[in-house]
Amino acid sequence: MGKPRISAFGVIYESLGFAVSKFATVLRVAWLPLVLLLVLEAVGAKLGMRSPYAGIATSLRLDPGYTFKFVQALLILNPVYIGLMGVAVILQASYAVPLIRYASHNIVPHHRTVHLSFGPRHLKYVLACAVSFAGVIFGARFLAHFGMQAMDGTVGNMLQAEHAVFAEGSLHSIETVPTYDSVNAVLLQIDAYLMRIGINVDTLDTVVLLPVLILALYAIIRLFPLPFLAAGREPGDSYDSVRGALRLTAGWNIFPMVLVLILFVLIHVAFLALLWLAFQIFSALSIGTETLIFSFDAMLPDWSMGPVLRGLMSVIMGMLVIGAAGFTAALNAGLGGALVHRALRG
């Protein structure tokens, strides 16, 4: 089997096309898991476990902004944290897998309006997400930790070395001086400069961290298609998920894949900017609604329309959030379908 070719703009075009043309089906499949994820978001906030853009949820590719992000949930080993995180992973996979299959093989999800399932294929998707991102991150942290320990021990001992010299102006008295005093001075100056620009990393540690970071980024890009290929693989498909992911990003293909990721991030940023604008408009409407409620209650105190109008505004806000989350899910599924198509052509 030859190496597949990737056209970055072709992948993005296919992803956007799926998101726009199949949005109604995506929303029908994903609305219930997304609503439950919002409920879990509220539960996490009440329990004080939510922290923006942090931790293991992002590592498992849970959509940022549409589910909770706990600080070091796995490391704390709190059963409540882990239990809620497990539910979030199941809910995420329950709609992601059928949508990726729909985008990649045109396998239309069932026509019921309530969809909530989890099986072996969903488990493969979750494990592929964990391996392709969280596994790489934890492996990189492991390498960096032991690499920095070795660097601090070896080079630190070397920089503390001293040697004997004759005291100035005397051939009889001897004193000890640091062997690498000038090197220490340079390192301290570099550390001070990094602190001034907000980088609190020791210079010696940077020697270890930089190559580990580059290696981790390379591994993440190479394995990025893995969850999509695992979710979209059918019995008759000719590719293996791991080998297919590595073939998709092999050689020069890694550069189009990087461009795909950059363009995909830009699309998400543009969409979030539009969503922010919509929320600003909605906030202005909410203020106007509160004014209307106050005036109406003052004129007709027996009618009490406030709870009704506030409830209506809350429902509209919830529908807007679910719609935005559904469009993001459609974009992700479209991207997955496009990558599966490239793997099948290889």
Short mmCIF file of the C-alpha atoms (twelve columns), coordinates in Angstrom:
data_MODEL
# 
_entry.id   MODEL 
# 
loop_
_atom_site.group_PDB 
_atom_site.id 
_atom_site.type_symbol 
_atom_site.label_atom_id 
_atom_site.label_alt_id 
_atom_site.label_comp_id 
_atom_site.label_asym_id 
_atom_site.label_seq_id 
_atom_site.Cartn_x 
_atom_site.Cartn_y 
_atom_site.Cartn_z 
_atom_site.pdbx_PDB_model_num 
ATOM 1   C CA . MET A 1   0.000   0.000  0.000  1 
ATOM 2   C CA . GLY A 2   1.422   3.383  -1.001 1 
ATOM 3   C CA . LYS A 3   1.685   6.474  1.100  1 
ATOM 4   C CA . PRO A 4   -1.503  8.597  0.946  1 
ATOM 5   C CA . ARG A 5   -1.312  12.230 -0.049 1 
ATOM 6   C CA . ILE A 6   -2.868  14.972 2.059  1 
ATOM 7   C CA . SER A 7   -4.209  18.243 0.713  1 
ATOM 8   C CA . ALA A 8   -4.631  20.546 3.695  1 
ATOM 9   C CA . PHE A 9   -7.261  22.728 2.039  1 
ATOM 10  C CA . GLY A 10  -9.075  19.655 0.716  1 
ATOM 11  C CA . VAL A 11  -9.323  18.228 4.238  1 
ATOM 12  C CA . ILE A 12  -10.609 21.514 5.664  1 
ATOM 13  C CA . TYR A 13  -13.087 21.935 2.792  1 
ATOM 14  C CA . GLU A 14  -14.451 18.435 3.404  1 
ATOM 15  C CA . SER A 15  -14.705 19.073 7.138  1 
ATOM 16  C CA . LEU A 16  -16.609 22.328 6.675  1 
ATOM 17  C CA . GLY A 17  -18.830 20.743 4.025  1 
ATOM 18  C CA . PHE A 18  -19.857 17.960 6.378  1 
ATOM 19  C CA . ALA A 19  -20.464 20.362 9.275  1 
ATOM 20  C CA . VAL A 20  -22.738 22.602 7.212  1 
ATOM 21  C CA . SER A 21  -24.601 19.995 5.150  1 
ATOM 22  C CA . LYS A 22  -25.152 17.424 7.920  1 
ATOM 23  C CA . PHE A 23  -25.684 19.776 10.845 1 
ATOM 24  C CA . ALA A 24  -29.298 18.702 11.424 1 
ATOM 25  C CA . THR A 25  -28.313 15.035 11.700 1 
ATOM 26  C CA . VAL A 26  -25.364 15.899 13.936 1 
ATOM 27  C CA . LEU A 27  -27.612 17.863 16.272 1 
ATOM 28  C CA . ARG A 28  -30.155 15.033 16.387 1 
ATOM 29  C CA . VAL A 29  -27.456 12.551 17.396 1 
ATOM 30  C CA . ALA A 30  -25.482 14.776 19.764 1 
ATOM 31  C CA . TRP A 31  -28.055 16.900 21.588 1 
ATOM 32  C CA . LEU A 32  -28.691 14.570 24.540 1 
ATOM 33  C CA . PRO A 33  -24.999 13.825 25.328 1 
ATOM 34  C CA . LEU A 34  -24.249 17.544 25.011 1 
ATOM 35  C CA . VAL A 35  -27.058 18.457 27.411 1 
ATOM 36  C CA . LEU A 36  -25.792 15.868 29.892 1 
ATOM 37  C CA . LEU A 37  -22.259 17.248 29.515 1 
ATOM 38  C CA . LEU A 38  -23.573 20.695 30.413 1 
ATOM 39  C CA . VAL A 39  -25.243 19.178 33.478 1 
ATOM 40  C CA . LEU A 40  -21.911 17.606 34.445 1 
ATOM 41  C CA . GLU A 41  -20.281 20.985 33.874 1 
ATOM 42  C CA . ALA A 42  -22.682 22.492 36.393 1 
ATOM 43  C CA . VAL A 43  -22.078 19.648 38.856 1 
ATOM 44  C CA . GLY A 44  -18.321 20.086 38.534 1 
ATOM 45  C CA . ALA A 45  -18.657 23.820 39.125 1 
ATOM 46  C CA . LYS A 46  -20.790 23.248 42.241 1 
ATOM 47  C CA . LEU A 47  -18.212 20.816 43.609 1 
ATOM 48  C CA . GLY A 48  -15.403 23.296 42.894 1 
ATOM 49  C CA . MET A 49  -13.688 21.016 40.381 1 
ATOM 50  C CA . ARG A 50  -13.815 23.134 37.256 1 
ATOM 51  C CA . SER A 51  -10.752 24.970 36.009 1 
ATOM 52  C CA . PRO A 52  -10.562 26.465 32.488 1 
ATOM 53  C CA . TYR A 53  -8.169  24.896 29.985 1 
ATOM 54  C CA . ALA A 54  -6.534  22.450 32.391 1 
ATOM 55  C CA . GLY A 55  -5.828  18.850 32.963 1 
ATOM 56  C CA . ILE A 56  -6.802  15.457 31.830 1 
ATOM 57  C CA . ALA A 57  -10.073 16.317 30.076 1 
ATOM 58  C CA . THR A 58  -8.234  18.201 27.360 1 
ATOM 59  C CA . SER A 59  -5.754  15.341 27.112 1 
ATOM 60  C CA . LEU A 60  -8.646  13.012 26.289 1 
ATOM 61  C CA . ARG A 61  -9.820  15.463 23.599 1 
ATOM 62  C CA . LEU A 62  -12.981 16.450 25.392 1 
ATOM 63  C CA . ASP A 63  -14.197 19.546 23.588 1 
ATOM 64  C CA . PRO A 64  -12.916 22.654 25.430 1 
ATOM 65  C CA . GLY A 65  -15.750 24.830 26.695 1 
ATOM 66  C CA . TYR A 66  -18.420 22.169 26.493 1 
ATOM 67  C CA . THR A 67  -17.357 19.973 29.380 1 
ATOM 68  C CA . PHE A 68  -15.545 20.444 32.661 1 
ATOM 69  C CA . LYS A 69  -11.757 20.557 32.908 1 
ATOM 70  C CA . PHE A 70  -10.474 19.364 36.275 1 
ATOM 71  C CA . VAL A 71  -7.069  20.273 37.667 1 
ATOM 72  C CA . GLN A 72  -4.924  17.119 37.825 1 
ATOM 73  C CA . ALA A 73  -8.009  14.951 38.276 1 
ATOM 74  C CA . LEU A 74  -6.190  11.729 37.525 1 
ATOM 75  C CA . LEU A 75  -3.206  12.550 39.733 1 
ATOM 76  C CA . ILE A 76  -5.366  13.453 42.731 1 
ATOM 77  C CA . LEU A 77  -7.175  10.088 42.439 1 
ATOM 78  C CA . ASN A 78  -10.345 11.549 43.896 1 
ATOM 79  C CA . PRO A 79  -13.121 9.028  43.122 1 
ATOM 80  C CA . VAL A 80  -15.648 11.819 42.512 1 
ATOM 81  C CA . TYR A 81  -13.326 13.515 40.021 1 
ATOM 82  C CA . ILE A 82  -12.575 10.271 38.213 1 
ATOM 83  C CA . GLY A 83  -16.210 9.154  38.222 1 
ATOM 84  C CA . LEU A 84  -17.468 12.365 36.642 1 
ATOM 85  C CA . MET A 85  -14.578 12.349 34.191 1 
ATOM 86  C CA . GLY A 86  -15.444 8.798  33.160 1 
ATOM 87  C CA . VAL A 87  -19.054 9.802  32.534 1 
ATOM 88  C CA . ALA A 88  -17.865 12.770 30.449 1 
ATOM 89  C CA . VAL A 89  -15.619 10.527 28.341 1 
ATOM 90  C CA . ILE A 90  -18.496 8.106  27.698 1 
ATOM 91  C CA . LEU A 91  -20.836 10.939 26.714 1 
ATOM 92  C CA . GLN A 92  -18.229 12.448 24.388 1 
ATOM 93  C CA . ALA A 93  -17.566 9.132  22.658 1 
ATOM 94  C CA . SER A 94  -21.269 8.271  22.402 1 
ATOM 95  C CA . TYR A 95  -21.830 10.919 19.727 1 
ATOM 96  C CA . ALA A 96  -18.314 11.306 18.309 1 
ATOM 97  C CA . VAL A 97  -18.027 7.714  17.041 1 
ATOM 98  C CA . PRO A 98  -21.305 7.517  15.056 1 
ATOM 99  C CA . LEU A 99  -20.641 10.952 13.572 1 
ATOM 100 C CA . ILE A 100 -17.138 9.942  12.433 1 
ATOM 101 C CA . ARG A 101 -18.594 6.778  10.860 1 
ATOM 102 C CA . TYR A 102 -21.220 8.939  9.152  1 
ATOM 103 C CA . ALA A 103 -18.593 11.321 7.785  1 
ATOM 104 C CA . SER A 104 -16.177 8.582  6.691  1 
ATOM 105 C CA . HIS A 105 -18.452 5.819  5.337  1 
ATOM 106 C CA . ASN A 106 -21.839 7.564  5.065  1 
ATOM 107 C CA . ILE A 107 -23.263 5.180  7.676  1 
ATOM 108 C CA . VAL A 108 -26.311 7.186  8.693  1 
ATOM 109 C CA . PRO A 109 -27.037 7.045  12.446 1 
ATOM 110 C CA . HIS A 110 -30.383 5.644  13.541 1 
ATOM 111 C CA . HIS A 111 -33.395 7.889  13.103 1 
ATOM 112 C CA . ARG A 112 -34.325 8.107  16.774 1 
ATOM 113 C CA . THR A 113 -34.189 11.536 18.392 1 
ATOM 114 C CA . VAL A 114 -32.553 10.161 21.543 1 
ATOM 115 C CA . HIS A 115 -29.057 8.739  21.124 1 
ATOM 116 C CA . LEU A 116 -26.860 7.472  23.928 1 
ATOM 117 C CA . SER A 117 -24.633 4.421  23.495 1 
ATOM 118 C CA . PHE A 118 -21.219 3.050  24.387 1 
ATOM 119 C CA . GLY A 119 -19.630 -0.145 23.085 1 
ATOM 120 C CA . PRO A 120 -16.323 -1.692 21.941 1 
ATOM 121 C CA . ARG A 121 -15.869 0.814  19.102 1 
ATOM 122 C CA . HIS A 122 -16.395 3.716  21.493 1 
ATOM 123 C CA . LEU A 123 -13.863 2.201  23.888 1 
ATOM 124 C CA . LYS A 124 -11.304 1.947  21.062 1 
ATOM 125 C CA . TYR A 125 -11.881 5.620  20.288 1 
ATOM 126 C CA . VAL A 126 -11.360 6.641  23.922 1 
ATOM 127 C CA . LEU A 127 -8.188  4.546  24.216 1 
ATOM 128 C CA . ALA A 128 -6.864  5.963  20.936 1 
ATOM 129 C CA . CYS A 129 -7.480  9.511  22.219 1 
ATOM 130 C CA . ALA A 130 -5.687  8.694  25.460 1 
ATOM 131 C CA . VAL A 131 -2.695  7.112  23.702 1 
ATOM 132 C CA . SER A 132 -2.330  9.754  20.988 1 
ATOM 133 C CA . PHE A 133 -2.350  12.722 23.354 1 
ATOM 134 C CA . ALA A 134 -2.402  11.928 27.064 1 
ATOM 135 C CA . GLY A 135 0.040   9.036  26.631 1 
ATOM 136 C CA . VAL A 136 2.487   11.255 24.769 1 
ATOM 137 C CA . ILE A 137 2.187   14.028 27.368 1 
ATOM 138 C CA . PHE A 138 2.745   11.690 30.309 1 
ATOM 139 C CA . GLY A 139 5.666   10.041 28.499 1 
ATOM 140 C CA . ALA A 140 7.203   13.447 27.805 1 
ATOM 141 C CA . ARG A 141 6.787   14.483 31.446 1 
ATOM 142 C CA . PHE A 142 8.457   11.246 32.530 1 
ATOM 143 C CA . LEU A 143 11.427  11.828 30.198 1 
ATOM 144 C CA . ALA A 144 11.705  15.484 31.187 1 
ATOM 145 C CA . HIS A 145 11.607  14.679 34.910 1 
ATOM 146 C CA . PHE A 146 14.411  12.142 34.806 1 
ATOM 147 C CA . GLY A 147 16.354  14.117 32.211 1 
ATOM 148 C CA . MET A 148 16.308  17.234 34.383 1 
ATOM 149 C CA . GLN A 149 17.363  15.219 37.423 1 
ATOM 150 C CA . ALA A 150 20.305  13.789 35.505 1 
ATOM 151 C CA . MET A 151 21.226  17.200 34.107 1 
ATOM 152 C CA . ASP A 152 21.023  18.907 37.505 1 
ATOM 153 C CA . GLY A 153 23.103  16.159 39.101 1 
ATOM 154 C CA . THR A 154 25.839  15.871 36.481 1 
ATOM 155 C CA . VAL A 155 26.211  19.460 35.323 1 
ATOM 156 C CA . GLY A 156 25.389  20.863 38.768 1 
ATOM 157 C CA . ASN A 157 28.245  18.924 40.330 1 
ATOM 158 C CA . MET A 158 30.548  20.023 37.536 1 
ATOM 159 C CA . LEU A 159 29.656  23.696 38.014 1 
ATOM 160 C CA . GLN A 160 30.340  23.426 41.747 1 
ATOM 161 C CA . ALA A 161 33.833  22.088 41.138 1 
ATOM 162 C CA . GLU A 162 36.734  24.107 42.559 1 
ATOM 163 C CA . HIS A 163 40.463  24.136 41.954 1 
ATOM 164 C CA . ALA A 164 43.451  25.415 43.911 1 
ATOM 165 C CA . VAL A 165 45.468  28.456 42.832 1 
ATOM 166 C CA . PHE A 166 48.140  30.595 44.416 1 
ATOM 167 C CA . ALA A 167 46.778  33.616 46.191 1 
ATOM 168 C CA . GLU A 168 47.315  36.855 44.342 1 
ATOM 169 C CA . GLY A 169 50.775  38.232 44.951 1 
ATOM 170 C CA . SER A 170 51.986  35.133 46.804 1 
ATOM 171 C CA . LEU A 171 53.675  31.859 45.930 1 
ATOM 172 C CA . HIS A 172 53.222  30.360 49.412 1 
ATOM 173 C CA . SER A 173 49.483  30.582 50.193 1 
ATOM 174 C CA . ILE A 174 46.880  28.644 48.219 1 
ATOM 175 C CA . GLU A 175 43.174  29.333 47.873 1 
ATOM 176 C CA . THR A 176 40.329  27.484 46.133 1 
ATOM 177 C CA . VAL A 177 38.198  29.167 43.476 1 
ATOM 178 C CA . PRO A 178 35.232  27.935 41.376 1 
ATOM 179 C CA . THR A 179 36.415  26.220 38.214 1 
ATOM 180 C CA . TYR A 180 33.481  27.383 36.091 1 
ATOM 181 C CA . ASP A 181 32.724  30.710 37.758 1 
ATOM 182 C CA . SER A 182 32.242  32.518 34.427 1 
ATOM 183 C CA . VAL A 183 29.861  29.807 33.179 1 
ATOM 184 C CA . ASN A 184 27.819  30.141 36.379 1 
ATOM 185 C CA . ALA A 185 27.639  33.897 35.887 1 
ATOM 186 C CA . VAL A 186 26.368  33.497 32.308 1 
ATOM 187 C CA . LEU A 187 23.735  30.957 33.380 1 
ATOM 188 C CA . LEU A 188 22.526  33.253 36.162 1 
ATOM 189 C CA . GLN A 189 22.197  36.123 33.691 1 
ATOM 190 C CA . ILE A 190 20.162  33.942 31.306 1 
ATOM 191 C CA . ASP A 191 17.931  32.776 34.176 1 
ATOM 192 C CA . ALA A 192 17.344  36.381 35.237 1 
ATOM 193 C CA . TYR A 193 16.404  37.384 31.671 1 
ATOM 194 C CA . LEU A 194 13.965  34.464 31.352 1 
ATOM 195 C CA . MET A 195 12.367  35.445 34.669 1 
ATOM 196 C CA . ARG A 196 11.877  39.006 33.412 1 
ATOM 197 C CA . ILE A 197 9.927   37.792 30.365 1 
ATOM 198 C CA . GLY A 198 7.822   35.427 32.469 1 
ATOM 199 C CA . ILE A 199 9.589   32.097 31.808 1 
ATOM 200 C CA . ASN A 200 10.332  30.501 35.162 1 
ATOM 201 C CA . VAL A 201 12.524  27.658 33.876 1 
ATOM 202 C CA . ASP A 202 16.108  26.974 34.810 1 
ATOM 203 C CA . THR A 203 18.517  27.315 31.871 1 
ATOM 204 C CA . LEU A 204 19.927  23.831 32.393 1 
ATOM 205 C CA . ASP A 205 16.408  22.398 32.523 1 
ATOM 206 C CA . THR A 206 15.646  24.107 29.210 1 
ATOM 207 C CA . VAL A 207 18.394  22.045 27.580 1 
ATOM 208 C CA . VAL A 208 16.327  18.965 28.466 1 
ATOM 209 C CA . LEU A 209 12.834  20.423 28.107 1 
ATOM 210 C CA . LEU A 210 13.229  21.858 24.611 1 
ATOM 211 C CA . PRO A 211 14.106  18.611 22.788 1 
ATOM 212 C CA . VAL A 212 11.520  16.679 24.833 1 
ATOM 213 C CA . LEU A 213 8.880   19.265 23.928 1 
ATOM 214 C CA . ILE A 214 9.785   19.079 20.230 1 
ATOM 215 C CA . LEU A 215 9.706   15.279 20.344 1 
ATOM 216 C CA . ALA A 216 6.305   15.279 22.097 1 
ATOM 217 C CA . LEU A 217 4.861   17.734 19.573 1 
ATOM 218 C CA . TYR A 218 6.157   15.581 16.723 1 
ATOM 219 C CA . ALA A 219 4.599   12.448 18.267 1 
ATOM 220 C CA . ILE A 220 1.248   14.208 18.803 1 
ATOM 221 C CA . ILE A 221 1.134   15.299 15.150 1 
ATOM 222 C CA . ARG A 222 2.119   11.825 13.921 1 
ATOM 223 C CA . LEU A 223 -0.614  10.177 16.024 1 
ATOM 224 C CA . PHE A 224 -3.271  12.866 15.558 1 
ATOM 225 C CA . PRO A 225 -5.363  10.839 13.022 1 
ATOM 226 C CA . LEU A 226 -5.370  7.729  15.254 1 
ATOM 227 C CA . PRO A 227 -8.692  8.282  17.138 1 
ATOM 228 C CA . PHE A 228 -10.520 9.107  13.907 1 
ATOM 229 C CA . LEU A 229 -9.154  6.034  12.129 1 
ATOM 230 C CA . ALA A 230 -10.002 3.828  15.119 1 
ATOM 231 C CA . ALA A 231 -13.584 5.122  15.238 1 
ATOM 232 C CA . GLY A 232 -14.138 5.030  11.474 1 
ATOM 233 C CA . ARG A 233 -12.542 1.684  10.639 1 
ATOM 234 C CA . GLU A 234 -14.987 -0.872 9.234  1 
ATOM 235 C CA . PRO A 235 -14.335 -4.652 8.872  1 
ATOM 236 C CA . GLY A 236 -13.638 -4.403 5.135  1 
ATOM 237 C CA . ASP A 237 -11.225 -1.458 5.359  1 
ATOM 238 C CA . SER A 238 -7.678  -2.082 4.216  1 
ATOM 239 C CA . TYR A 239 -5.840  0.034  6.789  1 
ATOM 240 C CA . ASP A 240 -4.659  -0.651 10.324 1 
ATOM 241 C CA . SER A 241 -5.452  2.253  12.665 1 
ATOM 242 C CA . VAL A 242 -1.944  2.796  14.074 1 
ATOM 243 C CA . ARG A 243 -0.103  2.141  10.817 1 
ATOM 244 C CA . GLY A 244 -2.656  4.179  8.915  1 
ATOM 245 C CA . ALA A 245 -2.125  7.158  11.219 1 
ATOM 246 C CA . LEU A 246 1.644   6.902  10.831 1 
ATOM 247 C CA . ARG A 247 1.350   6.588  7.028  1 
ATOM 248 C CA . LEU A 248 -0.888  9.651  6.847  1 
ATOM 249 C CA . THR A 249 1.763   11.770 8.558  1 
ATOM 250 C CA . ALA A 250 4.893   10.087 7.185  1 
ATOM 251 C CA . GLY A 251 7.602   12.020 5.354  1 
ATOM 252 C CA . TRP A 252 6.537   15.288 3.780  1 
ATOM 253 C CA . ASN A 253 2.906   14.626 4.738  1 
ATOM 254 C CA . ILE A 254 3.636   15.957 8.201  1 
ATOM 255 C CA . PHE A 255 3.758   19.517 6.817  1 
ATOM 256 C CA . PRO A 256 0.240   19.409 5.284  1 
ATOM 257 C CA . MET A 257 -0.954  17.846 8.552  1 
ATOM 258 C CA . VAL A 258 0.514   20.766 10.514 1 
ATOM 259 C CA . LEU A 259 -1.232  23.150 8.106  1 
ATOM 260 C CA . VAL A 260 -4.497  21.241 8.628  1 
ATOM 261 C CA . LEU A 261 -4.166  21.680 12.393 1 
ATOM 262 C CA . ILE A 262 -3.354  25.385 12.068 1 
ATOM 263 C CA . LEU A 263 -6.310  26.027 9.748  1 
ATOM 264 C CA . PHE A 264 -8.591  23.967 11.970 1 
ATOM 265 C CA . VAL A 265 -7.586  26.000 15.019 1 
ATOM 266 C CA . LEU A 266 -8.164  29.247 13.094 1 
ATOM 267 C CA . ILE A 267 -11.641 28.069 12.084 1 
ATOM 268 C CA . HIS A 268 -12.452 27.278 15.708 1 
ATOM 269 C CA . VAL A 269 -11.131 30.677 16.809 1 
ATOM 270 C CA . ALA A 270 -13.239 32.446 14.175 1 
ATOM 271 C CA . PHE A 271 -16.294 30.437 15.214 1 
ATOM 272 C CA . LEU A 272 -15.708 31.248 18.891 1 
ATOM 273 C CA . ALA A 273 -15.371 34.932 17.976 1 
ATOM 274 C CA . LEU A 274 -18.769 34.809 16.248 1 
ATOM 275 C CA . LEU A 275 -20.177 32.961 19.241 1 
ATOM 276 C CA . TRP A 276 -18.785 35.629 21.580 1 
ATOM 277 C CA . LEU A 277 -20.450 38.310 19.436 1 
ATOM 278 C CA . ALA A 278 -23.741 36.401 19.622 1 
ATOM 279 C CA . PHE A 279 -23.438 36.218 23.408 1 
ATOM 280 C CA . GLN A 280 -22.807 39.965 23.579 1 
ATOM 281 C CA . ILE A 281 -25.963 40.601 21.577 1 
ATOM 282 C CA . PHE A 282 -27.835 38.154 23.770 1 
ATOM 283 C CA . SER A 283 -26.569 39.914 26.908 1 
ATOM 284 C CA . ALA A 284 -27.865 43.229 25.582 1 
ATOM 285 C CA . LEU A 285 -31.228 41.590 24.888 1 
ATOM 286 C CA . SER A 286 -31.231 40.157 28.419 1 
ATOM 287 C CA . ILE A 287 -30.727 43.624 29.891 1 
ATOM 288 C CA . GLY A 288 -33.599 44.909 27.765 1 
ATOM 289 C CA . THR A 289 -35.741 41.995 28.900 1 
ATOM 290 C CA . GLU A 290 -35.054 42.785 32.566 1 
ATOM 291 C CA . THR A 291 -36.125 46.391 31.933 1 
ATOM 292 C CA . LEU A 292 -39.289 45.145 30.228 1 
ATOM 293 C CA . ILE A 293 -40.007 42.778 33.141 1 
ATOM 294 C CA . PHE A 294 -39.577 45.603 35.665 1 
ATOM 295 C CA . SER A 295 -41.936 47.896 33.731 1 
ATOM 296 C CA . PHE A 296 -44.519 45.145 33.177 1 
ATOM 297 C CA . ASP A 297 -44.507 44.082 36.839 1 
ATOM 298 C CA . ALA A 298 -44.885 47.706 37.919 1 
ATOM 299 C CA . MET A 299 -47.981 48.172 35.738 1 
ATOM 300 C CA . LEU A 300 -49.552 44.721 36.293 1 
ATOM 301 C CA . PRO A 301 -48.188 43.314 39.558 1 
ATOM 302 C CA . ASP A 302 -50.693 40.447 39.584 1 
ATOM 303 C CA . TRP A 303 -49.448 38.940 36.292 1 
ATOM 304 C CA . SER A 304 -45.789 38.369 37.350 1 
ATOM 305 C CA . MET A 305 -44.291 37.722 33.900 1 
ATOM 306 C CA . GLY A 306 -40.710 37.852 35.199 1 
ATOM 307 C CA . PRO A 307 -40.181 34.103 35.779 1 
ATOM 308 C CA . VAL A 308 -41.684 33.261 32.372 1 
ATOM 309 C CA . LEU A 309 -39.483 35.671 30.427 1 
ATOM 310 C CA . ARG A 310 -36.360 34.751 32.397 1 
ATOM 311 C CA . GLY A 311 -37.069 31.088 31.782 1 
ATOM 312 C CA . LEU A 312 -37.527 31.771 28.071 1 
ATOM 313 C CA . MET A 313 -34.192 33.609 27.909 1 
ATOM 314 C CA . SER A 314 -32.477 30.722 29.711 1 
ATOM 315 C CA . VAL A 315 -33.922 28.227 27.215 1 
ATOM 316 C CA . ILE A 316 -32.728 30.340 24.282 1 
ATOM 317 C CA . MET A 317 -29.251 30.610 25.826 1 
ATOM 318 C CA . GLY A 318 -29.129 26.846 26.340 1 
ATOM 319 C CA . MET A 319 -30.182 26.202 22.738 1 
ATOM 320 C CA . LEU A 320 -27.466 28.566 21.521 1 
ATOM 321 C CA . VAL A 321 -24.807 26.741 23.560 1 
ATOM 322 C CA . ILE A 322 -25.999 23.305 22.390 1 
ATOM 323 C CA . GLY A 323 -26.056 24.498 18.783 1 
ATOM 324 C CA . ALA A 324 -22.508 25.816 19.056 1 
ATOM 325 C CA . ALA A 325 -21.323 22.582 20.647 1 
ATOM 326 C CA . GLY A 326 -23.077 20.592 17.927 1 
ATOM 327 C CA . PHE A 327 -21.354 22.569 15.179 1 
ATOM 328 C CA . THR A 328 -17.983 21.948 16.841 1 
ATOM 329 C CA . ALA A 329 -18.783 18.229 16.995 1 
ATOM 330 C CA . ALA A 330 -19.711 18.325 13.303 1 
ATOM 331 C CA . LEU A 331 -16.403 19.994 12.417 1 
ATOM 332 C CA . ASN A 332 -14.451 17.368 14.349 1 
ATOM 333 C CA . ALA A 333 -16.388 14.517 12.733 1 
ATOM 334 C CA . GLY A 334 -15.897 16.048 9.289  1 
ATOM 335 C CA . LEU A 335 -12.164 16.276 9.895  1 
ATOM 336 C CA . GLY A 336 -12.129 12.645 11.016 1 
ATOM 337 C CA . GLY A 337 -14.055 11.550 7.948  1 
ATOM 338 C CA . ALA A 338 -11.665 13.395 5.648  1 
ATOM 339 C CA . LEU A 339 -8.638  11.732 7.261  1 
ATOM 340 C CA . VAL A 340 -10.258 8.285  7.006  1 
ATOM 341 C CA . HIS A 341 -10.879 8.901  3.297  1 
ATOM 342 C CA . ARG A 342 -7.176  9.719  2.803  1 
ATOM 343 C CA . ALA A 343 -6.169  6.574  4.683  1 
ATOM 344 C CA . LEU A 344 -8.440  4.444  2.482  1 
ATOM 345 C CA . ARG A 345 -6.930  5.903  -0.685 1 
ATOM 346 C CA . GLY A 346 -3.381  5.094  0.448  1 
# 
